[in-house]
Amino acid sequence: MGSSCSKFSLCWFHSHLKPSVLESSDQENGGKSEINMWGSISEFSLEQLKDATNGFSSENIVSEHGEKAPNVVYKGKIEDGKWIAIKRFNKFAWPDSRQFLEEARQVGRLRSERLANLIGYCYEGEERLLVAEFMPHETLAKHLFHWEAQPMKWAMRLRVAFYLAQALEYCTSKGRGLYHDLNAYRILFDQDGNPRLSCFGLMKNSRDGKSYSTNLAFTPPEYLRTGRVTQESVVYSFGTLLLDLLSGKHIPPSHALDLIRGKNFLMLMDSALEGHFSKDDGTELVRLASRCLQYEARERPNAKSLVSSLMTLQKETEVPSFILLGLRHETAPSTEPLSLTPFGEACLRLDLTAIYGILEKLGYKDDEGIANELSFQLWTSQMQETLNLKKHGDTAFRAKDFVTAIDCYTQFIDGGTMVSPTVYARRCLSYLMNEMAKEALRDAMQAQVVSPEWPTSLYLQAACLFSLGMENDAQETLNDGVNMEAKKNRK
């Protein structure tokens, strides 16, 4: 059983997890592509990119200012039929190819579902180009400022803000916290309608060039003073984006702050949203924007704080992004809504308090290995010691001392005397409570390995995947949990 379970676990990892889950490898392979576990950054030839864009045809330009932009972005199609986005730098932007290559490789190591990821680069002669995933549903600016069929819904605006905060937190955690010229044209929508942050802004427009190309009214105060971008500058730009989302217009921060100080923030709100949001939610988002736009950089929140603040505001989390955006989705499954148990609902909402309450109440009812532990007649001292570790872990878990619970459960698991899916489930939640989603996911999966027909393990995996920002995988796993539970109840 042990070998088959390990094989199952490994297969699940490779078939389900996306680049955003585990750190990518920095290992190089032959100089032409840097391959990690989940993806690769490749070197393209100039000829390949010319072919992909019909000779860099103006018809393929997708950047905001067209051919007038200092660095033009094209869409292109490569030999395997996949669409790509190509940023072509000004010929004098990166004179030193080694500096360009080093920067491109560092950005290329990032892999997240919150980014339009970098997949390649090209440096031949004076040419410097970056190649990224192509996002087919255009920019936030298009959906927010120039919409045709419907204005962007409030729930989608909140989702954009949340996903963007997650993207910034991910980049910061990987040492790429500086984002140059964050604006509504840098946020793109993928085939599922999910917002992603363009990776192109993780590199300057030139080795020593300006980082902001927008109107000076929107640039951070410290950038105007020093010409330097800091992580706090990025948060300021995030604040201007929150204003965009609130108002549906590109309002200068100074004007918005005057309205906020005068307690006239409702004048900021997009008239198309009237009656579609609560005053409390609007107030909270305005408050967050004003914190981001503080003149003193040290008074602004960090990316992690932005994620926490925005997570509690999310609405209609079960509705796919393409529906909120009013997009057609050719591959959308025509399935009936999931019929979830309270535990499944809690995992869908990522309501850790509710998950805790249900797990604590459930105890070891579904855990055959431990439920009958007292029926054993003979105990070795090692078994008794291991059982005591579990009991100490349970005491800490009931007291919501999740750090101690992790420590005791880890010692119990490492002892190897007994195997308990419930212990894995409880340690999983303890990890989630400590914002350790990757470790939590491994425990949820291990619980399934130990008890393959236990729906709780799948629900917890879904919660972990939601926490990691992997909605598609989370929804699939949640569906698997529902099906497993229905099958179990029919027996």
Secondary structure, DSSP 8 states (H G I E B T S, - for coil): -HHHHHHHHHHHHHHH--TTTS------BTTTEEE-SS-EEEE--HHHHHHHTTTT-GGGB-STTGGGSSSEEEEEE-TTS-EEEEEE--TTS---HHHHHHHHHHHHT---TTEE-EEEEEEETTEEEEEEE--TT-BHHHHHHS-SS----HHHHHHHHHHHHHHHHHHHHTT----SS--TTSEEE-TTS-EEEEGGGGS-SSSSS-S--S-GGGS-HHHHHHS---HHHHHHHHHHHHHHHHHSS---HHHHHHHHHTT-GGGTS-GGGTTSS-HHHHHHHHHHHHHHT-SSGGGS--HHHHHHHHHTT---TTS-HHHHTT---TT----------HHHHHHHHT-HHHHHHHHHHHTTTT-HHHHTGGG-S---HHHHHHHHHHHHHHHHHHTT-HHHHHHHHHHHHHH-S---HHHHHHHHHHHHHTT-HHHHHHHHHHHHHHSTT-HHHHHHHHHHHHHTT-HHHHHHHHHHHHHHHHHHHH-
